[in-house]
Amino acid sequence: MTLLDELRETGRMAWTDQHRGWLASPEDIVDALTSEGFEESKRAMAWTRSREAMGGIWQGQNLRTGAVTCAIWVNRDEPHRALVFLHIDGEPLAA
């Protein structure tokens, strides 16, 4: 079982049909991807003028397989649970 599967099974990563994305901690997603062999190639955060994090992006590549991934998230009112859009090799990871 992969760590992404474990996040889904334990409810720490839940699909939302309304937004067609995942509700999860971005750090949990990034940790799961790095445990699968993806190495970070880019990370950026979006901030408000008052220095509140609004969201971010993480990109990585698996040098062994050549696969690339991108996680884009938008922070919500719920702490540690953003709306995350995840693509692996250009294909969205959906429920």
Helices and strands as residue ranges (DSSP letters): H 3-9, E 13-16, E 21-24, H 26-35, E 38-47, E 53-62, E 68-74, E 82-88, E 91-92
